[in-house]
C-alpha cells in the first residue's frame, strides 16, 4: 500500500524554536493524510491546526521523506511525506494540552534533534533550520 502525506515544520522565528508534539510517549512533527482534492500545502496547514490548534502559513517547501512501515494486520505500508516550513500566524493559540495529545511545545534545534527518534525527521528539521536562516537574513521576513 502506498500513501502520500504532508506535514509542517512549525518554527517561531523570533526565538528559533521548533514545534514538536508528544503523542503516546513519542515526539513527532505534525503530519497527516492528504484529503481528496486537497493540495499538499493545505494538508500541512490543516494538520497543524487540528493537532496543535495553531493557525499557520507556509513559508517554503522543505523536502520529502519516504517511510516504510510493516503492520501485522495490513502488511507493508510505504508513505511519502512532503514537508513544509511554516510559521504561526498567532502564538496565543498554543495549547499545553489538547485532545489526543499530551503536550505541544516549542524546542530549540538541539533539543529537537535529541527528541526526534526518526533519523529522517532529524534531517528534515536540519533542512528547515537552514531555510529559516535564509529567511531571517531577508529584511522583509
C-alpha positions in Angstrom: 0.0 0.0 0.0 1.3 3.5 -0.9 0.2 6.7 0.8 1.0 10.4 0.3 1.1 12.7 3.3 2.1 16.2 4.2 3.5 17.8 7.3 4.6 21.1 8.8 7.8 22.1 10.5 6.5 25.0 12.5 9.1 27.5 13.7 8.8 30.5 15.9 11.3 32.6 14.0 11.8 35.1 16.8 13.1 32.5 19.2 14.5 30.0 16.7 12.4 27.2 18.3 10.5 24.3 16.6 7.1 22.9 17.4 7.0 19.2 18.3 4.0 17.3 19.7 4.1 14.4 22.0 1.7 11.5 21.4 1.8 8.2 23.2 5.3 9.0 24.6 6.8 9.7 21.1 7.8 13.1 19.8 6.9 13.8 16.2 6.1 16.6 13.8 2.5 17.3 12.7 1.8 15.3 9.6 -1.2 13.6 8.0 -3.0 12.2 5.0 -3.9 14.3 2.0 -7.7 14.5 1.7 -9.4 14.3 -1.8 -8.9 17.5 -3.7 -6.5 18.9 -1.2 -3.1 20.4 -2.1 -0.1 19.2 -0.1 0.4 22.6 1.5 -3.3 22.7 2.5 -2.8 19.4 4.2 0.1 20.7 6.2 -1.9 23.8 7.4 -4.9 21.6 8.3 -2.9 19.0 10.2 -1.1 21.6 12.3 -4.4 23.3 13.1 -6.1 20.0 14.0 -3.2 18.7 16.1 -2.0 21.8 17.8 -4.8 24.4 17.4 -2.3 26.8 15.8 -3.1 28.7 12.6 0.0 28.7 10.3 1.1 29.9 6.9 3.5 28.3 4.6 7.0 29.7 4.1 8.7 27.2 2.0 8.9 23.6 0.8 11.5 21.7 2.9 11.6 18.3 1.1 10.1 14.9 1.2 10.8 11.7 3.1 10.0 8.1 2.5 8.7 6.0 5.3 8.1 2.2 5.3 6.1 0.5 8.0 5.1 -3.1 8.5 1.9 -3.9 10.3 0.8 -7.4 11.3 -2.8 -6.9 10.0 -2.4 -4.8 6.9 1.2 -5.7 5.8 3.7 -3.2 4.5 2.7 0.5 4.0 5.0 2.8 2.1 4.5 6.5 2.7 5.9 9.7 1.2 5.6 12.8 3.4 6.1 16.2 1.9 7.4 18.7 4.5 6.8 22.5 4.6 8.4 25.2 6.6 5.6 27.1 8.4 5.2 30.0 10.8 2.4 30.6 13.2 0.1 33.5 12.4 -0.5 33.8 16.2 1.1 32.3 19.2 -1.7 32.9 21.6 -3.5 29.7 20.5 -0.6 27.4 21.7 -2.2 24.8 24.0 -0.3 23.0 26.7 -2.7 20.1 26.4 -5.1 19.2 23.5 -7.4 16.4 22.8 -5.4 13.3 22.0 -2.1 14.8 22.6 -0.1 15.0 25.9 1.9 18.1 25.1 2.6 20.5 22.3 5.7 22.6 22.8 8.4 24.6 21.1 12.0 23.3 21.4 15.3 24.6 20.2 17.3 23.0 17.4 19.5 20.8 19.6 16.6 19.7 21.8 14.6 18.7 18.8 17.4 16.7 17.4 17.7 14.7 20.6 13.9 14.2 20.9 13.2 13.0 17.4 13.8 9.3 17.2 13.5 9.1 13.4 16.8 9.8 11.6 15.0 11.2 8.5 12.9 13.6 10.6 16.0 14.9 12.2 17.3 15.6 8.7 14.1 17.4 7.7 14.4 19.6 10.9 18.0 20.4 9.9 16.9 21.4 6.4 14.1 23.5 7.9 16.5 25.4 10.1 18.9 26.0 7.1 15.9 27.5 5.2 15.0 29.6 8.3 18.5 31.1 8.4 18.0 32.3 4.8 14.6 33.9 5.7 16.0 35.6 8.7 18.6 37.3 6.5 15.8 38.8 4.4 14.7 42.2 5.6 11.0 41.6 4.7 10.7 38.4 6.8 
